[in-house]
Amino acid sequence: MTEAASRPTLEAVAALAGVSRATVSRVVNGSEGVREPLAVRVRRAVEELGYVPNQAARSLVTRRHDAVAVVIAEPEARVFADPFFALQLRGISKELTAHDNQLVLLLTEGRADHARVARYLAGGHVDGALVFSLHLDDPLPGLIQDAGLPTVFGGRPDFRAGGPAPVYVDSDNRGGARAAVRHLKDLGRTRIAHITGALDQTSAVDRLDGYRDVMGADDARLVVESDFTPGGGERAMRELLDRCPDVDAVFAANDLTALGALRVLRERGLRVPDDVAVIGFDDVLPVAEQCDPPLTTVRQDIEEMGRLMARLLLRGRPGPDPDGDPAQAADPAAPVPPGVVLPTTLIRRASA
């Protein structure tokens, strides 16, 4: 009670600045209509008194909560074990922090969590949602649409819904896969296999399509489905070697899958790249550079994907434009590109 009573009020700021309470409110909330000399006095008074706006009251004026939900459609164990998610969250966090927004992380362990996430999103706690790692049969897009929140997806979504096209940020998964498989062919490899990611996700499907673009009518025995994890890579590599012991190259759907494949090749006494060349996807440095041998892989800028997702969301929500004059309200109907696809690059190391 003593601490609350000692906090500076809007009236105290107004008295120190020599302006009205309404003028202080407009400056604090980033509204227009205050001459710059008065705004400077208010900002100085705010700093001197250490005034912190009441977020609930501010939200009523600005129609904003300055908080964004990040929804990852994966269980906790997967999210905290895969450095891909850490990089994407870092990019999102940097962009939100730069615009004084809070990140609220929501994970879905299973179907039972969808109703909880939907209730939270519909409850008026956040200004928008950033959603990634969706699976093809996931109900989250429909639930989020029902909540009426501005949303940006990480990865090309593959769902049909009414209204405008979904806004998303993705990498050139298909083009990156083509570059990887062409590189293996240029090395003279003829039995090139592909260990896929989870094929209920568009990134895995696009990488498989890129592999097929180069290989043509591929031998079905050379394609083994996996799940983007090291354990899945191990299981798939064992199956592949049992099917096709003469395989001489592997394109893995991500670096963690490649890590698992490398372990099995070493167990079987096969040399990389002499006997079997291996290429991954992502270029997650703690994985790619510490593989034995260091991993040739397709780089996608995962952190930049996260930053761009957050930037697009902040542009599309009601309220001040984060990239311009803070007093200039963003138009919710202003065009935001429905899909942004970032380029990928083949990074050559010792494994291929």
N, C-alpha and C positions, 0 to 999 in steps of 0.2 A: 504494500500500500504506500509506504514512504517513497519507494523508487518510482511508482507510477505518478505520485503527486509531484515529484521533482522534475518530471520530464517537461521540456519546453513545449508550449502550446502554439497553435497558429496565431492566437491573439498576441502572445509574447513576441513572436517574430514580427507581426504587423506593427506593434508598438516600437520595437527597436528600429525598424526600417522607416517608420514614419509614413506608412501607407495603410490602406484599408485591409481588412481580413480577406475580402474578396480578391484583392490584387495578389496577396500572398498565395491564395488558393490557386489562382490562374497560373502563377509562375511555377509553383510546386508541381502542378499537374501538366505542365507543358502546353498550356492553352495559348491561343493567340490573344492579341489586344492589349498587351502591356508594353509600354515604351521601354526601350533598352536601359536608360538610366535608372528607371524604377526597378526593372528586373535585376540589375546589378546590385542595387541596395538590398533587395530581398534575398538574393543569393548570399550576400555577405552576412546578413543577419542569420540566415539558416546555418551557415558555417560557424558563426561565432557562438550561437546558442546550442549547436549540436542537435538541431531539430530533425526528427525522423517522422515522415508522414505516416498517418494511420492508413494501413494498406486497405482495410475494408472500406473506409470512407473514400479513399482515392479511387478504388475500383468503381464506386458508384458514379464518379465523375468521368473517368476515362474509359469505362467499359472494358477495362483490362485488369488482369491479375498479375501480370509480369511473371508468369510461370508457364512452362511448357511441359507437357507429358511426353516422355520417351517410352514407347511401348515396344518391347522386344518379345516376339512370339516364340520364345524358347525357354526351357527350364533353367533355373538358376545355375545348376551344375555346368551346363553347356556355356552359358554366357560368361561365367567367371573363369572358365578354362581355356577359352578361345581368344587369343590376342586380337583377332579381327574386331570383336565387339569393343574391346578397350580402346582401339584406335578410333573407331567410329564415335564412341561416346566422348572421347577427348576432343574431336573436332566439333561436335555439337556443343559441348560444355564451353569451349573457348568462344564460340560465336555468341552463345546466350549470355555468357559473362560480360562480353564486350558491350552488350546492350542492356545490362543490369536486369537480366531475367534469371529465374530459378529453373533448374532442371529437376523434374519429378520422374523417377524411374519406376516403371511398372513392368513386371515380368509375368509371364503366363506359364505356370507349371503344367497346366492341362485345361481341358474344357471347363472344369468347374471354376476356373479363374476368370473366364470371359465375362460372366455376369458381373463379377466384382469390378473389373476394369471398366466395363460399360457404365456401371452406376457412377463410378468416380468421374469419368469423362463427361457424363451428362449432368453432373452436380454443380457445374459452374466454378470449379476450382482452378482451371487452367484456360489459357487463351487458344491453345491448339495442341495438336499431337504430331509427333514424329514416330513413324511406325516402320520397323524393318524385320527381316527374317520371316516374312509371311510364308505360309504353306498354302497350296492351291485350294484346299477345302476349308480354310480358316474363316470362321464367321466374323472375325474382328473388323474387316472393312465395312460390313453392313452395320455392325453395332456402332462403329464410330460415325458412320454417315447418319444414323438415327440420332446421335447426340448433337449433330449440327455443328461440329467443330471444324475449323480449318485444319487440313491434314496434308502432310507431305510423307510419301513413302520412300523408304530406302530399298532400291531394287525395283525393276519393272513389275508392277502388279499385273496379275492375270485373273481379273474378275470382271464381271459385267454388272454395271450398276447404272441407274438412271442419273440424269444430271450431267454436269461437266466432266470432262476426262480427268482422271486422278493425276495429281501433280507428283512427280517422282524424280529421284536422282539415281542413276545407275552407272556402271562402267561398261565398256565395250567388251562384254564377255565373249561374244561370238568371234569378234575380230581378234581378241587376244588368244583365244584357243586356236584359231587358224594360224596365227604367227608361231605359236609353240609347235604345232604339228609340222608346219612347213620347215621349221628349223631342224626337226628330227629327220625329216626326209632329206634335207640338204646334207646332213651328216652321213647319209647313206644307209639309214636304218629302213628296214623293209617290213618288220613285224612290229608295228607300232600299236600299242594297246592304250585304252583309255579307262581309267578308274573314275567313275562319275561321282558327283555329289548327290544329295538327296533329290530325286527327280520330281518331287512335288514342290520344288522351288525353281523359279524361272532362271536364276543364275546357272544352276546345274544343267537345265535343259538347253540354254543358250550355248554353254561350253561344249556340250555333247554335239549340238548342231554344227559348231565350228570345227570340231574334230571330223565330223562326217563331210563337211564342205571340202576338206582336203583329201580325205581317204576314199571318198566316193562310196560305192557299195561295200561297206566294211564287213569284215568277218565278224559275225555276232559273238564268236568266242573271245574276241579281243576287247569286248566292252563288258565291264563288270560294274554293277551298281554298288555305290557305297553311300556314306552319310556325312562327309566333310570332317570326320574325326580321325585321329591316329589309329584308334582301334579298328575303325572301319577300313582304313587303308591297309592295315595288316591282313585282315580277313580277305579283302578283295585281292591282294597281291598273292596270297597263298592259293586262292581259287584260280587266279589267272595262270600261275605257274603250273598248277596241276592240269589245266586245260591245254595250255600252249607253252611247253617248256622251252621252245625256241624263240620266245618273245625277245626282241632286242631293244625296245624302247617303251617307255610308259609316260603318257601325259596324265597327270593326276589333277583332279578338279580343284584342289587347293593345297597349300603348303603342308597343312597338318596331315592330309591324306598321303602326300608324298613322303612325309616323315615316317609314317607307318609302313609304306612300301619299301623304303630304304632299309628299315630294320629287318624285314623278311628277306630281302635280297642278300643282306649280309649273313643272315642265318643259313641261307641256302648255299653260301660260298660263291655267290656271283659278284663280280667286280663292277662298280659304277665309276665311270661310264663305259669301261672296256667291253663288258658283256651286255649290260643293259643301261641305256641312257635314261635319265629321269628328269622331267620338268614338272614344276608345280604351278600354282596360280595364287596371287595375292602379294607376294614379296613382303610378308611379315618378317621384319628383320631378325627378331630374336629366334625365329624358327629357321629362316632361309640361310642365314649366315652361319648358324651353329650346326647345321646338318653335316653329316660326314658321308660324302664330301659336300661342300657348300652347294646350295641348290640353285640351279638355273630355274627361273620362274617368270611369270608374267606379272608385272607390277601394275596394281591399280592404286590410286591415291585414296586410301580409305579415310584418312583424316579429313581430306578436302571434301569427300562425299558428305561427311557429317556436317562440316561447316556450311556447305551449300544447302543441305536440307534445312538447317536452322535458318539460314538467310532467306530462303524462299518462303518459309513459314512466317517469319517476321514481316516480310513484305506484304503478305496476303491477309494479315489480320487487321481488324479495325484499330485505329489509334495512330500515334505518331509514327512516321516513316523512319526506321532505324538507319537508313542510308542517306537521309537528307536532313532538312531542317526539323528538329524535334517538335516544333510547333505546327508542322504541316501534317494534317491528318492524311493517312493512307486511304485510298479508295478501295473498298473491299471488292469492287467490280473490276479493278485495274487488271490488265492481262498479266498472268504469271505463266511462264512456259509449262505445258503439261508434262514434258519429259526432258530431262537433261542427261545426256550420256557422255561421261568423261572418257578420254582416251586411255589405252593401256600400252605398256611397253615391255618388250622381252628383255630380261636382265640375264646376261650369260655369266654363269659361274662354272664350277668344276663338274657338275653332275651331267652335263650334256653340252 
